[in-house]
């Protein structure tokens, strides 16, 4: 699952041998740390996501739910403080907008 918050973007997948553990992956270390401050973040330069952490499903679920519960903005893109991350989200928004246009036109 891809999760975009105004604190960062992470990819969350099932650990291949530990059923109660997710692998939380990110392009930027601070995106994991912003969402999971206590996580032990590993640098994996040869993997597609440079950073990852192994976090219990219970913690990941609580953190994601808390982010949803604490939404206090009317525009997601404008709530992002980091300019590089903001610009990346604008690109994703544009790609999805163009996909919508192609689908419905």
N, C-alpha and C positions, 0 to 999 in steps of 0.2 A: 504494500500500500504506500502510495506517495502521500505525504502530509505536508502541506504548506501552511505555516503559521506566520504571523508577523515577526516571530523570533527566529525563524529558520525553516529550511526544507530538509526533511528526512525521508528515507525509504525504510519501511519496516517490513521484515520478512521473518518467517518461521525459522528457528534454529534447526539444523538438519538432524540433530540427535537429542536435543533437550526440549521436550514438548511444552514445557512451561516457560520457555525463554524465546524472546525475540532478538533478532539482530537489527539494531538501529544503525543505519548507514547514512553518511552525509558527505557532501563535497567539501564542506568546511567544518573544522573541528568545533568552532564556536556554535554552530547550529545544534549540535548534540548537547553541548554544555549549556546552552541557553535553555533548552527544554528539560534536560536531565543533569542538573548541576553536580550530582554525586556520582555520575557515571565514570567508569574507567574507560577512557577513549583510547583506542589503539590506532596507530597510523599504519595504513596498509597501502603503500605507494604503488604496488603492482596490481591492485584490484581496481575495478571500475569506480568504486567509491573509496576515496582516500582514507576516510575515517569510519570507524565502527565501534559499537559498544554492544555488549551482551547484557540485556536487561530483562528482568522478569515481566511476563505478560501483565501481571497485576499492576506493576508500577507504570508500564507504558499506557495501559488503559486508563489509569487514574490521571496521568499527566495530560493525555489527549482530551479526556472528558473535562478536565479543569480548564484547559485552553478554550474549549467550546463554551463552557459556562461563563467564562470571563470576557467574552467578546463584548467590547464597549464602543465599537467604531461602526460607522455607516459605510465606509469604503475601505476594503481590505488593502488595496495597493497603497493608499495614502497613509496607512497605519504603520508602514515599514520604515524604520529609521535608517537602515543601511542602504546607501545609494546603489552599490553593486547588486545587492540582493533585490532591491526594488526594481532595478532595470531588468534583471533576469525574470522576475515575476511578470513584468510588463510584456516581455517576449513570450512567455507561456500564455498569458492572456490573449495576445495577438494570434498566436498559433491556434488556440482553441476557438477564437472568434472566426478565423478563416475556415477552420474545419466545419463550424456551424453553418457558415455561409455556403460552403460547397455542398453540404448535406441537404439543406433546405432550398437551395436555388435550382 
